[in-house]
């Protein structure tokens, strides 16, 4: 458990990088028990985060009854509990008597954001977190003194979350919930499917279809979770920057069907593209598409694939050569 706790602490550090991710993968592969130990330790880590407000309130009440001000220092003590295995004595270990300066209450904010076809938007929330919205995305953000909660109704967004261990950051979708403290990740919720890709920090994903007692899936940098419409679940190691490339006007694909590519393109351009021959649906695409204009995109696709594009009343129609 000491090794597992050390990895939990390391992956929570703000300077975690690709070398750490590679060493972590090697440690997981070294023994089957390592992954199980890591999951147990990380679950305990998240339980401490979730319990922080209640512990702080209980200790404040205890201090007030004794005529003292109690500062629990919950977030700073968590690693010590993990390494020492002292979770059973948490209440006694947390009590520290200090004089705290008065703090102003955090005002609750509620904001709604939506992007249209071909539109991207960057917003900064009240806590300093930054969200990049892809085209045709709708979400609401509620920031309060105890939590930060995003509801992603439809679409895709990259979240760069300001670390705040006292206020978990949760993204709710129809397929499940993503819970973090401070990290950078992409969430895509479209057509009944959910994809979560992590670039920095760690996230916990809980499927809406999972049993309430089931453990969430924990993701660290370079990991991607896909929840299918048929409740299928898959975790893969990916390059997060390929997923984030839409922010720079590029779409990166690896063995994706032409239908999925066309659906993505139709969110980026007012002029729509349609597949006029059903035999083209099975064509798979691997490569990078630059999002300059639909005519140029379809021309480049025609050079790579056995297709041709013609103008129609609704936009561009893809046919077999």
C-alpha positions, 0 to 999 in steps of 0.5 A: 500500500505504501507504493500505491499511496506514493503513486496517488500522491505523485499523480496529484502533484501539479508538475506531473508529466509524461515521464511519470505516466510512463513509470506509473504504467510500468508499475501497474504492469509489474504485478496484478496486485498493484492495480488493485492496491492503487484503486483502493488507495485512490478510492480512500483518497476521494473519500477524504476529499468528499468528507472534507466539508463535513469534517471541517464543519464538525470540527468547527462546531467542536472548537466553537463549543470549547471557545476555540477556532479549529482549523482542520487542515484536511487537504494538507493532512491527507497524504500523511493519513495515506502513508501512515495508515491512520484513517481510523484516527482521523478525527484526533489527528485533524484537530489543530488550534489556530487563529483563522482570519475571517473569510468572506462567503463564496457567492453562488453563480449559475451560468449557461453557455451554448455554441452554434454550428461552427462556433467555439467558445472559451469561458472562465468560471468564477473559480478560475477554471477555463472551459473550451466549448466545441461546436453545438455544445450546451452546458450550465455551470453552478459554482458555490462554496461547497461544490462546482457542478457542470451539466453537459447537456450535449456536446464536447468541452475541454476543462482546465480545472483550478485545483480546490480540494474543498470544492470537487468539480463534477461534470454531469452527463446523461451517460454518467458523471466525471469528478475531479479536484484539479486537472485538464480533461476533455468530455464528449457526450453525443448520440448517447455515447460518452468519451473522457480523455485526461491530459493532467491530474486524475478523474473518477468517472461513474456510469449512470447505468452502473450499480450504486455500489460499484467503484468508479473508473479512475483515469490518469494522464493519457487515459481515455474512457469510452462508454457506448450507447449499448453500455459498453465500456473501454479504456485506452491509452491515447495522446490527449493532444490529439483529442484536444486538437479541435481547439486549433482547427484540426480533427485527428482520427484513428480508424474511425468510420466516415459517418462519424467524420462527416457528423463531426464536420457538419458541426463545424461548418454551416454548409452540410455534407451528406453521404449519398452512397450507403456503401461509403459508410464502412470506409475507415479513416486515419489521419488529420483533417484541417478545418479550413472550409468544407470544399477544401476538406472534401477535396482532400478526402477525395484524394485519400478515399474512393469518393467524390463530392458534388454540390447539392441543394443542401450542401455537398454530397459524397458519392463513390468514385 
